[in-house]
């Protein structure tokens, strides 16, 4: 996928991705084999797996089958 200027979208590193997930409404999304932050940009699969393993990142449980998630959010205290 290319941006408007015909360049590849920016891939985020672990630290920047984790900081961006703290924003209200931000989420990590997996579509087929591509991970992206909404809003934010693409994330490498290794970085996404590290984010998913973090104790403050929770799955939304929105997958087709129970126990499978396609979206993860930063845990907020309720």
N, CA, C and O atoms as a MOPAC input file, in Angstrom:
PM7 MOZYME 1SCF
protein

 N      0.84200 1    -1.17700 1     0.00000 1
 C      0.00000 1     0.00000 1     0.00000 1
 C      0.88300 1     1.23400 1     0.00000 1
 O      1.88700 1     1.28100 1     0.71100 1
 N      0.52200 1     2.22500 1    -0.78300 1
 C      1.30600 1     3.44200 1    -0.90000 1
 C      0.51600 1     4.63400 1    -0.37800 1
 O     -0.71400 1     4.63500 1    -0.40300 1
 N      1.23200 1     5.64600 1     0.09400 1
 C      0.59200 1     6.87500 1     0.55000 1
 C      0.30400 1     7.76700 1    -0.64800 1
 O      0.57700 1     7.39400 1    -1.78900 1
 N     -0.24700 1     8.94200 1    -0.38400 1
 C     -0.56800 1     9.86500 1    -1.46700 1
 C      0.66200 1    10.27500 1    -2.26500 1
 O      0.56000 1    10.55700 1    -3.45900 1
 N      1.82100 1    10.31100 1    -1.61800 1
 C      3.05100 1    10.71300 1    -2.30800 1
 C      3.76800 1     9.51000 1    -2.91600 1
 O      4.93800 1     9.60200 1    -3.28800 1
 N      3.05600 1     8.36800 1    -3.01600 1
 C      3.59500 1     7.15000 1    -3.61500 1
 C      4.77600 1     6.59100 1    -2.83700 1
 O      5.70200 1     6.02700 1    -3.41900 1
 N      4.73900 1     6.75100 1    -1.51500 1
 C      5.77400 1     6.20700 1    -0.64600 1
 C      5.14200 1     5.15700 1     0.25600 1
 O      3.93800 1     5.18600 1     0.51000 1
 N      5.95800 1     4.23600 1     0.73500 1
 C      5.45800 1     3.24500 1     1.68100 1
 C      5.10600 1     3.94700 1     2.98900 1
 O      5.80900 1     4.87300 1     3.39300 1
 N      4.02200 1     3.52200 1     3.66600 1
 C      3.66600 1     4.12900 1     4.94900 1
 C      4.74700 1     3.86200 1     5.99000 1
 O      5.46900 1     2.86800 1     5.91100 1
 N      4.84600 1     4.73700 1     6.94100 1
 C      5.88100 1     4.64300 1     7.96000 1
 C      5.60800 1     3.47100 1     8.90000 1
 O      4.49500 1     3.29200 1     9.39200 1
 N      6.64700 1     2.68500 1     9.13300 1
 C      6.54900 1     1.55700 1    10.05200 1
 C      7.01200 1     2.04200 1    11.41800 1
 O      8.07500 1     2.64900 1    11.54400 1
 N      6.20300 1     1.76800 1    12.44000 1
 C      6.48800 1     2.22900 1    13.79300 1
 C      7.29300 1     1.20200 1    14.56700 1
 O      7.10600 1    -0.00200 1    14.38900 1
 N      8.19800 1     1.67800 1    15.43400 1
 C      8.96800 1     0.82400 1    16.32200 1
 C      8.19300 1     0.53700 1    17.60000 1
 O      7.09500 1     1.05900 1    17.79700 1
 N      8.76600 1    -0.29300 1    18.46800 1
 C      8.07700 1    -0.71900 1    19.68900 1
 C      7.76800 1     0.45800 1    20.60000 1
 O      6.62400 1     0.61800 1    21.02600 1
 N      8.74700 1     1.27100 1    20.90200 1
 C      8.56300 1     2.36400 1    21.87300 1
 C      7.51400 1     3.36900 1    21.39100 1
 O      6.63500 1     3.77600 1    22.15000 1
 N      7.61800 1     3.76000 1    20.12300 1
 C      6.66500 1     4.72800 1    19.56600 1
 C      5.25800 1     4.12100 1    19.49100 1
 O      4.26900 1     4.79500 1    19.77700 1
 N      5.18300 1     2.84500 1    19.10400 1
 C      3.88000 1     2.17600 1    19.02000 1
 C      3.22000 1     2.08500 1    20.38700 1
 O      2.02200 1     2.33300 1    20.52200 1
 N      4.00600 1     1.72800 1    21.40200 1
 C      3.46100 1     1.61700 1    22.75000 1
 C      2.95400 1     2.97100 1    23.24100 1
 O      1.88600 1     3.05700 1    23.84600 1
 N      3.71800 1     4.01900 1    22.97800 1
 C      3.27900 1     5.36500 1    23.38000 1
 C      1.99600 1     5.77700 1    22.65800 1
 O      1.12300 1     6.41000 1    23.25300 1
 N      1.88200 1     5.42000 1    21.38000 1
 C      0.69600 1     5.79400 1    20.61000 1
 C     -0.54000 1     5.02500 1    21.08100 1
 O     -1.65700 1     5.53300 1    20.98100 1
 N     -0.34900 1     3.79900 1    21.59600 1
 C     -1.49400 1     3.01700 1    22.07300 1
 C     -2.10600 1     3.59900 1    23.33200 1
 O     -3.23700 1     3.25700 1    23.67800 1
 N     -1.39700 1     4.45800 1    24.01600 1
 C     -1.92200 1     5.07900 1    25.23700 1
 C     -3.00300 1     6.11900 1    24.96200 1
 O     -3.76000 1     6.46600 1    25.86700 1
 N     -3.08900 1     6.61800 1    23.74500 1
 C     -4.10600 1     7.61400 1    23.40700 1
 C     -5.49600 1     6.98300 1    23.44900 1
 O     -5.66900 1     5.81700 1    23.09500 1
 N     -6.46400 1     7.74900 1    23.87600 1
 C     -7.83900 1     7.28700 1    23.95600 1
 C     -8.33700 1     6.89000 1    22.56400 1
 O     -8.25700 1     7.67600 1    21.62000 1
 N     -8.84000 1     5.69100 1    22.45300 1
 C     -9.38500 1     5.22000 1    21.18000 1
 C     -8.38100 1     4.55000 1    20.26300 1
 O     -8.77200 1     4.00700 1    19.23000 1
 N     -7.10800 1     4.57000 1    20.60300 1
 C     -6.09700 1     3.93300 1    19.75700 1
 C     -6.18300 1     2.42100 1    19.91100 1
 O     -6.50700 1     1.91100 1    20.98400 1
 N     -5.89000 1     1.71200 1    18.82300 1
 C     -5.93400 1     0.26100 1    18.87100 1
 C     -4.96700 1    -0.34100 1    17.86100 1
 O     -4.62800 1     0.27900 1    16.85300 1
 N     -4.53300 1    -1.55700 1    18.15400 1
 C     -3.68800 1    -2.33900 1    17.25400 1
 C     -4.60800 1    -3.30600 1    16.53000 1
 O     -5.38200 1    -4.02400 1    17.16300 1
 N     -4.52700 1    -3.32600 1    15.21400 1
 C     -5.42600 1    -4.13900 1    14.39800 1
 C     -4.61400 1    -5.09500 1    13.54200 1
 O     -3.58800 1    -4.72100 1    12.97500 1
 N     -5.08500 1    -6.33400 1    13.45300 1
 C     -4.46800 1    -7.31700 1    12.57000 1
 C     -5.43800 1    -7.63700 1    11.44400 1
 O     -6.56600 1    -8.06200 1    11.69200 1
 N     -4.99800 1    -7.43300 1    10.20600 1
 C     -5.77400 1    -7.80500 1     9.03500 1
 C     -4.90200 1    -8.71700 1     8.19200 1
 O     -3.84500 1    -8.30100 1     7.71700 1
 N     -5.32400 1    -9.92900 1     8.00500 1
 C     -4.58000 1   -11.00400 1     7.34800 1
 C     -3.23000 1   -11.14000 1     8.04900 1
 O     -3.18900 1   -11.69000 1     9.14900 1
 N     -2.13400 1   -10.67200 1     7.47400 1
 C     -0.82500 1   -10.75300 1     8.12500 1
 C     -0.21400 1    -9.37900 1     8.33400 1
 O      1.00200 1    -9.25700 1     8.47900 1
 N     -1.04100 1    -8.34800 1     8.35200 1
 C     -0.56800 1    -6.97800 1     8.49700 1
 C     -1.09500 1    -6.39500 1     9.79600 1
 O     -2.29300 1    -6.46300 1    10.07000 1
 N     -0.21000 1    -5.82500 1    10.59100 1
 C     -0.59700 1    -5.14400 1    11.83200 1
 C     -0.50300 1    -3.64300 1    11.60900 1
 O      0.42500 1    -3.15500 1    10.96400 1
 N     -1.46900 1    -2.92400 1    12.14700 1
 C     -1.41800 1    -1.46700 1    12.05500 1
 C     -2.01100 1    -0.85300 1    13.30800 1
 O     -2.84500 1    -1.44900 1    13.98900 1
 N     -1.55300 1     0.36100 1    13.58800 1
 C     -2.10300 1     1.15500 1    14.68400 1
 C     -3.09700 1     2.12400 1    14.08600 1
 O     -2.81500 1     2.77600 1    13.08000 1
 N     -4.24600 1     2.21700 1    14.69600 1
 C     -5.25000 1     3.17000 1    14.25000 1
 C     -5.50000 1     4.15600 1    15.36100 1
 O     -5.98300 1     3.73700 1    16.41300 1
 N     -5.21800 1     5.39600 1    15.22000 1
 C     -4.43700 1     6.01400 1    14.15400 1
 C     -2.95300 1     5.81700 1    14.39900 1
 O     -2.53500 1     5.64700 1    15.54400 1
 N     -2.16400 1     5.83700 1    13.36200 1
 C     -0.73000 1     5.73200 1    13.57300 1
 C      0.08300 1     5.18300 1    12.43500 1
 O      1.06800 1     5.81100 1    12.04900 1
 N     -0.26400 1     4.06600 1    11.88300 1
 C      0.51800 1     3.50200 1    10.79600 1
 C      0.81700 1     2.03000 1    11.01800 1
 O      0.35000 1     1.41600 1    11.97700 1
 N      1.60200 1     1.48300 1    10.11400 1
 C      1.91000 1     0.06400 1    10.13200 1
 C      2.94600 1    -0.29400 1    11.18100 1
 O      3.81300 1     0.51000 1    11.52500 1
 N      2.83800 1    -1.52500 1    11.68300 1
 C      3.74400 1    -2.03900 1    12.70200 1
 C      4.26700 1    -3.38300 1    12.20300 1
 O      3.50300 1    -4.19000 1    11.67400 1
 N      5.56100 1    -3.62300 1    12.36800 1
 C      6.13100 1    -4.90600 1    11.95900 1
 C      5.56200 1    -6.02700 1    12.82800 1
 O      5.23800 1    -5.79200 1    13.99200 1
 N      5.43500 1    -7.23800 1    12.28500 1
 C      4.86200 1    -8.34500 1    13.05800 1
 C      5.60800 1    -8.64300 1    14.36200 1
 O      4.96800 1    -8.93700 1    15.37300 1
 N      6.93300 1    -8.57500 1    14.36500 1
 C      7.69200 1    -8.82800 1    15.59400 1
 C      7.36800 1    -7.78100 1    16.65600 1
 O      7.22700 1    -8.11100 1    17.83400 1
 N      7.25200 1    -6.53200 1    16.24500 1
 C      6.90800 1    -5.45600 1    17.16200 1
 C      5.48400 1    -5.64100 1    17.68300 1
 O      5.22600 1    -5.44100 1    18.87000 1
 N      4.56800 1    -6.01900 1    16.80400 1
 C      3.18100 1    -6.23400 1    17.20900 1
 C      3.08000 1    -7.36300 1    18.22900 1
 O      2.32000 1    -7.25600 1    19.19200 1
 N      3.82800 1    -8.43100 1    18.03500 1
 C      3.79700 1    -9.54500 1    18.98100 1
 C      4.31400 1    -9.10700 1    20.35200 1
 O      3.78600 1    -9.53600 1    21.37800 1
 N      5.34500 1    -8.25500 1    20.37400 1
 C      5.84800 1    -7.73100 1    21.64700 1
 C      4.79400 1    -6.86900 1    22.32900 1
 O      4.63400 1    -6.93200 1    23.54800 1
 N      4.07400 1    -6.06500 1    21.55000 1
 C      3.00900 1    -5.23000 1    22.11000 1
 C      1.89200 1    -6.09700 1    22.69000 1
 O      1.38200 1    -5.81000 1    23.77400 1
 N      1.51400 1    -7.14400 1    21.97900 1
 C      0.43100 1    -8.01900 1    22.42500 1
 C      0.80300 1    -8.72300 1    23.72500 1
 O     -0.06600 1    -8.97200 1    24.56000 1
 N      2.07700 1    -9.04600 1    23.90700 1
 C      2.53400 1    -9.74100 1    25.10600 1
 C      2.62300 1    -8.83300 1    26.33000 1
 O      2.73900 1    -9.32600 1    27.45200 1
 N      2.57200 1    -7.52600 1    26.13600 1
 C      2.68900 1    -6.58900 1    27.25100 1
 C      1.46600 1    -6.72800 1    28.16100 1
 O      0.34400 1    -6.84700 1    27.66700 1
 N      1.66800 1    -6.71300 1    29.49300 1
 C      0.54100 1    -6.91500 1    30.41900 1
 C     -0.53800 1    -5.82800 1    30.38600 1
 O     -1.65900 1    -6.07600 1    30.83000 1
 N     -0.23400 1    -4.64600 1    29.87900 1
 C     -1.24100 1    -3.58100 1    29.83700 1
 C     -2.00600 1    -3.53500 1    28.51700 1
 O     -2.87500 1    -2.68100 1    28.34000 1
 N     -1.70200 1    -4.42700 1    27.60300 1
 C     -2.40900 1    -4.48400 1    26.32200 1
 C     -3.39100 1    -5.65000 1    26.38400 1
 O     -3.00000 1    -6.78900 1    26.64000 1
 N     -4.66400 1    -5.35500 1    26.15000 1
 C     -5.72400 1    -6.35200 1    26.27300 1
 C     -6.39800 1    -6.61900 1    24.92500 1
 O     -6.60400 1    -5.69300 1    24.14000 1
 N     -6.74500 1    -7.89200 1    24.65100 1
 C     -7.49700 1    -8.19400 1    23.42500 1
 C     -8.94800 1    -7.74800 1    23.56500 1
 O     -9.49200 1    -7.70800 1    24.66900 1
 N     -9.55600 1    -7.42000 1    22.45400 1
 C    -10.95400 1    -7.00200 1    22.44300 1
 C    -11.86900 1    -8.21200 1    22.25500 1
 O    -13.08000 1    -8.10200 1    22.44500 1
 N    -11.30100 1    -9.37100 1    21.88300 1
 C    -12.06400 1   -10.60800 1    21.65000 1
 C    -13.12900 1   -10.39300 1    20.57700 1
 O    -14.30200 1   -10.70800 1    20.77900 1
 N    -12.70600 1    -9.85900 1    19.44700 1
 C    -13.63200 1    -9.57800 1    18.35700 1
 C    -13.41900 1   -10.50300 1    17.16600 1
 O    -13.92600 1   -10.23100 1    16.07800 1
 N    -12.67300 1   -11.59600 1    17.35700 1
 C    -12.40700 1   -12.52400 1    16.26100 1
 C    -13.62100 1   -13.36800 1    15.92200 1
 O    -14.63600 1   -13.32600 1    16.61800 1
 N    -13.51000 1   -14.12500 1    14.85900 1
 C    -14.61000 1   -14.96500 1    14.40500 1
 C    -14.92200 1   -16.06700 1    15.41100 1
 O    -16.09000 1   -16.39000 1    15.63000 1
 N    -13.88000 1   -16.65400 1    16.03200 1
 C    -14.07000 1   -17.68900 1    17.04100 1
 C    -13.65600 1   -17.16400 1    18.40400 1
 O    -12.80200 1   -16.28200 1    18.49100 1
 N    -14.24200 1   -17.68900 1    19.46400 1
 C    -13.86100 1   -17.26000 1    20.81900 1
 C    -12.37800 1   -17.52900 1    21.08200 1
 O    -11.84600 1   -18.56400 1    20.68100 1
 N    -11.72600 1   -16.59800 1    21.75100 1
 C    -10.31800 1   -16.74700 1    22.06800 1
 C     -9.38300 1   -16.18600 1    21.00800 1
 O     -8.17200 1   -16.14100 1    21.22200 1
 N     -9.91300 1   -15.76000 1    19.87700 1
 C     -9.10600 1   -15.16700 1    18.82300 1
 C     -9.47600 1   -13.70200 1    18.69400 1
 O    -10.65400 1   -13.35900 1    18.59300 1
 N     -8.49300 1   -12.85700 1    18.69800 1
 C     -8.75100 1   -11.42800 1    18.61900 1
 C     -8.05700 1   -10.83400 1    17.40500 1
 O     -7.00100 1   -11.31100 1    16.98800 1
 N     -8.64500 1    -9.80500 1    16.84800 1
 C     -8.04800 1    -9.06500 1    15.74400 1
 C     -7.74800 1    -7.62800 1    16.14800 1
 O     -7.17600 1    -6.86600 1    15.36800 1
 N     -8.13100 1    -7.26100 1    17.35700 1
 C     -7.93200 1    -5.90500 1    17.83400 1
 C     -7.45800 1    -5.95100 1    19.28800 1
 O     -7.95500 1    -6.73900 1    20.09300 1
 N     -6.48200 1    -5.08900 1    19.60800 1
 C     -5.97100 1    -4.97800 1    20.97100 1
 C     -5.95500 1    -3.51200 1    21.36300 1
 O     -5.69000 1    -2.63700 1    20.53800 1
 N     -6.24200 1    -3.25200 1    22.63500 1
 C     -6.24400 1    -1.88300 1    23.17800 1
 C     -5.40800 1    -1.82100 1    24.42900 1
 O     -5.16400 1    -2.83600 1    25.08200 1
 N     -4.96800 1    -0.61700 1    24.76200 1
 C     -4.24500 1    -0.37400 1    25.98300 1
 C     -5.25300 1    -0.43200 1    27.13600 1
 O     -6.30200 1     0.20800 1    27.07100 1
 N     -4.94200 1    -1.18800 1    28.17900 1
 C     -5.86000 1    -1.34300 1    29.30700 1
 C     -5.99400 1    -0.04300 1    30.07100 1
 O     -4.99700 1     0.59700 1    30.40700 1
 N     -7.22300 1     0.34400 1    30.34300 1
 C     -7.47200 1     1.52500 1    31.16600 1
 C     -8.13800 1     1.07000 1    32.45600 1
 O     -8.87600 1     0.08400 1    32.47200 1
 N     -7.88100 1     1.77200 1    33.50000 1
 C     -8.50300 1     1.42900 1    34.77000 1
 C     -9.92900 1     1.94200 1    34.77000 1
 O    -10.18800 1     3.09800 1    34.43400 1
 N    -10.84600 1     1.07200 1    35.14800 1
 C    -12.26800 1     1.43100 1    35.11100 1
 C    -12.84900 1     1.48900 1    36.48200 1
 O    -14.03600 1     1.77600 1    36.63700 1

